[in-house]
Amino acid sequence: MLLQKFDKRQFEIIVVSDGPDEQTQQIADTWAGYQHPVIRYMPLPEKKGPAAARNYGWLNARAPIIAFTDDDCLPDTYWLHEMVTNINLQEDVALTGKVIVPIGKRPTDFELNTAGLQTADFITANCACTKNALIKAGGFDEQFSMAWREDSDLEFKLINNNVPIKRINSAVVVHPVRSSPWGVSIKEQKKTMYNALLYKKHPALYRKKISQKTPVLYYCIIASFIMMLLGLISRQPSMVLTGTSGWLGLTFYFIFKRLYTTKLSVSHIGEMVVTSFIIPFISVFWQWYGALKYRVLFI
């Protein structure tokens, strides 16, 4: 942000830490000598999630325009200039820029999923809003306590409050893929429960813009596995054979789908095989957990 081609007396940088973070504090201390731009470090007293952290930041901002990016992003040097020059302060408006996720020809499954940010309609890795627009929309919903769907919720609230969202392709942010541990896709399934919350709040917009359908493949895999177990318990070989064939066949189809355009290293193939046997069960568990928690029919 210090490299922005923008008058440094005209903007401030607010770094919000989601809960106390000694390492971030130490980094922020190295910026203490800057007079322009003003750099403010504002840790939350406890970990509450990215939605709460962003609310804390924009509510304490002094300027009428709020630009958001993430700690793992690299804004182009003209990013802030492009955002500010395309906002008319006489109207409540939001802008969304272009996100570039650099990946190879055969990325890992995690890299491929991250690359989906490039086609998202509105993400907080690269957006700007007038402060009045955020006030009108009510800011971020802090029920979204993980980095998932909180930006879509804000987008839908802006739409429902008749706040126009304009795309500015000249405002560019590069979003490198974070390093991830082996088997990260299993942990990622927990985010699925927030799909239920987003659907409960905005059913029509969810179906129109997210368009996530019932995970039929997952349900078929689980049903086949249950059939195999029932066959074993009831000692019915035909049921065991049918259930086992269905479970293994559909699971290997799932593995094939995940590997078709992704990395074919031994480690990645092994990861896709192992996690593909687990993901259908974990994903459906979290989807049902979200449906129960938020009391909405979402299967």
Buried (B, 14 or more C-beta within 10 A) or exposed (E): BEEBEBEBEEBBBBBBBBBEBEEBEEEBEEBEEEEEBBBBBEBBEEBBBBBBBBBBBBEEBEBEBBBBBBEEBBBBEBBBBBBBEBBEEEEBBBBBBBBBBEBEEBBBBBBBBBBEBEEBEBBBBBBBBBBBBBBBBEBBBBBBBBBBBBBBBBBBBBBBEEBEBEEBEBBBBBBBBEEBEEEBBBEBBBBBBBBBBBBBBBEEBBEEBBEEEEBEBBEBBBBBBEBBBEBBEEEBEEBBEBBBEBBBEBBEBBBEEBBEEBBEEEEBBEBBBBBBBBBBEBBBBBBBBBBEBBEBEBE
